[in-house]
Amino acid sequence: MIAKTKRVADYKQLTTALPTLRYVDPERVYLSLSTDRAKNYEMFVEEGENVKLGQIIGERDGGYFKQPIYSSISGEVEGTKKMMHPSGIEVDVVIIRNDFKDELHETITDRPDSVIENMSKEEIINVLKEKAIVGLGGSGFPTYIKLNTDKPIDTVVINAVECEPYLSSDYRLIKDQPEDIFRGLKYVMHAMKAKKGVIAVKKTKKELIEVLERELSRFKDLDIEIAAVKDYYPQGWENETIKSAIGVEVPVGTLPMELGVLVFNVSTTAQIFEALKHNLPITKRHVTVNGDAINFPQNIRTRIGASVKDLIRLSDGFVEGVEKVDLVIGGPMMGTSVTTEDVLVNQTVTSVLALKSEEFYEEPCVRCGSCIYSCPVDIQPVNIMNAYKRGDEDALQNLQVDKCIECGLCAYVCTSKIHLTDYMRKGKKFLKNS
């Protein structure tokens, strides 16, 4: 009998055990002016101009939102060029040569705790908007939009599950900066007048639970608990995390805020603290460099705008004798394949995976039903694939392709090696453009 698949090999052991390498001084950074979501932009600096860390150097226009672009170092603007964005498209970037002085822009000043404690929700939202804080779990969704709800919020859930194989950047963040996470959570609870905070972490990560519980003892004035959730995939999916952590079931298509819940990735929470306490935009992040084609898998704390090529070099390059390497930005289940190392590191890059390339050939579907049994949102991937292939818009709607969360399980379990997740993406795009 075909069983529901909820386990995937995680390959995290090599990178969780090692301390984080701090690569905060690249010779140059490459900051994306345009993105996959915001193709229009305005640049405020010129070639040869000196800029400071935390200075606004441009602004993106995403249609329904505008987003300032900040320099992650101090140095000289060298010009612009085209470069690969982590989403897999080519974008315009501005190049800044590091002067290694880390001279802060005059707007980067600390706020006293007494000031933050008296800030209104609107004031907190304005800071997060001004500092361009976005979801660092991979979504890149502007954080201020999530906070700007009129729904009453009872519980704030911090997602520290990190269920994708190979990834351990959130793991290292918790080890290195636990106080930032709790203070960020405290600020969100204050802004939303939430009564309860919950940090969801896998129960198998006992060492992380110890770190979090030790830090929790310093925040006894708040109702915060550590929820040890089961270790399975996709436990990190927002709806699944909420259900496991606080017992609230969120129907697909319903926003958690409608049920009084807000969810933030653990890295986003730490960055909320940085923005409110230090008035800092996102200038650094943890990135996992891993995979069977990498000589020295590790986590690197790097600047936004560093290049993937440099991170691979810092990890001693590729394993000798490997003829072809597949590069993936993000996790192997939901990440994006890229064809070059010349990729910039932006706010949403959680990992760089280098995998030994293997040839897989799609075979005809054997109707085993594995994809249907394992789908966490109960859709029928193989039938959606067939509907897409014949261009059947009505069938795609009836089969609810839009419910797909692109977790990758259908492709992972397919006995015929069919890239079903890719067909789900194509089906959703087909409907959107119909």
Number of C-alpha atoms within 10 A of each C-alpha: 6 11 9 15 18 15 11 17 10 13 16 19 12 15 23 21 12 12 13 20 15 14 16 19 16 18 14 20 25 26 27 27 24 21 20 13 12 17 14 14 20 14 14 10 15 15 13 13 12 15 26 22 22 25 21 20 20 18 19 21 18 16 10 6 11 17 18 21 26 23 28 29 31 22 25 19 22 16 15 17 13 13 21 21 23 26 19 17 12 17 20 19 22 24 21 27 20 20 18 13 12 16 14 17 16 10 12 16 12 13 13 11 10 8 10 16 12 11 15 13 16 12 13 23 22 14 18 25 21 19 24 21 27 24 21 26 23 17 12 16 15 18 20 21 13 15 20 15 12 9 13 14 22 17 23 26 26 28 27 23 28 25 21 24 18 26 30 29 27 25 24 24 22 21 18 13 13 20 19 21 25 24 19 23 26 22 21 23 22 18 22 22 15 19 14 17 24 20 27 28 29 21 16 12 14 12 11 19 20 13 16 21 13 12 15 19 10 11 14 9 8 13 15 22 16 19 20 18 20 16 19 16 23 24 25 24 16 20 20 17 27 25 14 18 22 15 10 16 14 18 10 13 8 10 13 19 20 14 16 15 22 24 21 22 24 31 26 24 26 23 26 30 23 22 24 25 21 16 20 29 29 25 19 21 24 26 28 30 29 28 27 17 23 24 19 20 27 26 32 24 18 21 27 26 26 24 23 22 16 18 23 21 13 17 18 13 17 21 16 9 7 13 10 13 19 16 23 23 26 27 22 22 20 17 23 15 18 18 12 13 16 14 24 24 30 23 24 21 26 26 26 32 27 25 20 17 14 9 4 10 10 11 11 10 13 10 12 13 20 24 26 21 17 20 23 22 14 13 19 21 24 22 15 24 23 15 19 21 12 9 14 15 15 11 16 22 15 9 16 18 25 19 15 21 17 19 21 22 24 29 21 20 22 21 18 16 16 21 17 22 23 15 22 26 16 17 27 21 13 15 17 9 7 7
